[in-house]
């Protein structure tokens, strides 16, 4: 592996939310781990409603699902298949709501709460940035407590180059 390729690879890893990376290229093996960073908030309730649909009351608890990675978001497992979510659908905590393709790997995005999908904020197949809101959910009353969700896991990836 050439130095310029390695530099590009390490720069992308540094800009991603991955915490470890492993590459095998012939006799060349590289394993990189980033130090753990404190949990990043993924979503909050009681967001300003200035941009919310007019039919939603101000006190209604809404939560945002945010992209945990930079990549391309897909709301269905494959083209032509039923979407994971759509406006008006109900999700449970842990349900897959989207896939984000990053570095030719597909990563599932899960709902951190139970509720109804009020709005999908990005188009299927569009590029999303880290922490960009992709959907809003009306939290089920009595579902979770304080209305905040924190990501507790760090994604990892293993890639082999032939």
C-alpha positions in Angstrom: 0.0 0.0 0.0 1.4 3.4 -0.9 1.8 6.2 1.5 -0.7 8.5 -0.2 -3.4 5.7 -0.1 -2.7 5.1 3.5 -3.0 8.8 4.3 -6.3 9.1 2.5 -7.6 6.0 4.3 -6.6 7.3 7.8 -8.1 10.7 7.0 -11.4 9.0 6.1 -11.3 6.9 9.3 -10.6 10.0 11.4 -13.6 11.8 9.8 -15.9 8.8 10.3 -17.6 7.5 13.4 -15.8 4.2 13.2 -13.7 3.4 16.2 -11.5 0.7 14.7 -10.4 -0.4 11.3 -8.4 -3.4 10.0 -7.0 -3.8 6.5 -5.2 -6.8 4.9 -3.4 -6.3 1.5 -1.1 -9.2 0.7 1.7 -9.2 3.3 0.6 -5.8 4.5 -1.7 -5.8 7.6 -2.9 -2.7 9.4 -5.1 -2.4 12.5 -6.1 1.1 13.8 -8.2 1.9 16.8 -9.4 5.4 17.9 -9.7 6.3 21.5 -13.2 6.1 22.8 -15.0 9.4 22.9 -17.8 10.2 25.3 -21.3 9.3 24.0 -22.7 11.6 21.4 -26.4 12.6 21.8 -28.3 11.2 18.9 -31.7 12.8 19.4 -33.7 15.0 21.7 -37.4 15.7 22.2 -39.2 19.0 22.5 -37.4 20.5 19.6 -38.4 23.9 18.4 -41.7 23.6 16.4 -41.2 26.6 14.1 -40.5 24.2 11.2 -42.8 21.4 12.3 -46.1 20.8 10.5 -48.8 23.2 11.6 -51.1 20.4 12.8 -48.7 19.4 15.6 -49.2 21.1 19.0 -46.2 22.7 20.5 -46.2 20.5 23.6 -46.2 17.3 21.6 -43.0 15.3 22.2 -41.1 14.8 18.9 -37.8 13.0 18.6 -35.3 13.1 15.8 -33.5 10.1 14.5 -30.1 11.3 13.4 -27.6 9.7 11.0 -24.8 8.1 13.0 -22.5 8.1 9.9 -21.7 10.1 6.8 -23.0 8.1 3.9 -26.0 7.4 1.6 -29.3 6.7 3.4 -31.7 4.0 2.2 -35.2 3.5 3.7 -35.7 0.0 2.2 -33.5 -3.1 2.3 -33.4 -3.2 -1.5 -34.8 -1.4 -4.5 -38.4 -2.3 -5.0 -38.9 -3.7 -1.5 -41.2 -2.3 1.2 -39.6 0.6 3.1 -38.6 0.1 6.8 -40.6 3.2 7.7 -42.9 5.7 6.1 -44.8 8.7 7.4 -47.6 7.4 9.7 -46.0 4.0 10.4 -45.3 2.8 13.9 -41.8 1.8 15.2 -40.7 0.0 18.3 -37.4 0.7 20.1 -34.7 -1.2 18.2 -36.6 -1.5 14.9 -34.4 -0.9 11.8 -35.5 2.5 10.2 -32.9 2.9 7.5 -29.5 1.7 6.1 -26.6 4.0 5.7 -24.0 3.0 3.1 -20.5 4.2 4.2 -17.3 3.0 2.5 -19.2 0.2 0.6 -20.6 -1.2 3.9 -24.3 -1.0 4.9 -25.0 0.0 8.5 -28.4 -0.3 10.1 -30.0 2.7 11.8 -32.3 1.6 14.7 -35.1 3.5 16.4 -34.1 4.4 19.9 -37.8 4.9 21.0 -41.3 3.6 20.3 -43.7 5.9 18.5 -45.2 7.0 15.2 -43.1 8.3 12.2 -44.3 11.9 11.7 -41.9 13.0 9.0 -39.0 11.7 6.9 -36.6 14.5 6.5 -34.3 13.2 3.7 -34.9 11.6 0.3 -34.1 7.9 -0.1 -30.7 7.5 -1.7 -29.5 10.9 -0.6 -26.1 11.7 1.1 -26.4 12.5 4.8 -23.9 14.0 7.2 -23.0 12.8 10.7 -25.7 13.8 13.2 -28.1 15.0 10.4 -31.7 14.4 11.3 -33.3 11.8 8.9 -36.7 11.4 10.5 -39.0 12.7 13.3 -41.0 10.4 15.6 -43.9 11.2 17.9 -42.9 9.3 21.0 -45.5 6.9 22.4 -46.6 8.4 25.8 -45.1 6.5 28.6 -42.6 5.0 26.3 -39.3 6.1 27.6 -38.9 8.7 30.3 -36.8 11.8 29.8 -37.1 12.1 26.0 -33.4 11.9 25.3 -31.4 9.1 23.7 -27.7 8.6 23.8 -25.7 6.3 21.5 -24.0 3.7 23.6 -22.2 1.8 21.0 -19.3 2.5 18.6 -19.5 1.0 15.1 -16.5 -1.0 13.9 -15.6 -2.3 10.5 -13.2 -4.8 9.0 -12.3 -4.4 5.3 -10.0 -6.6 3.2 -8.5 -5.3 0.0 -7.5 -8.0 -2.6 
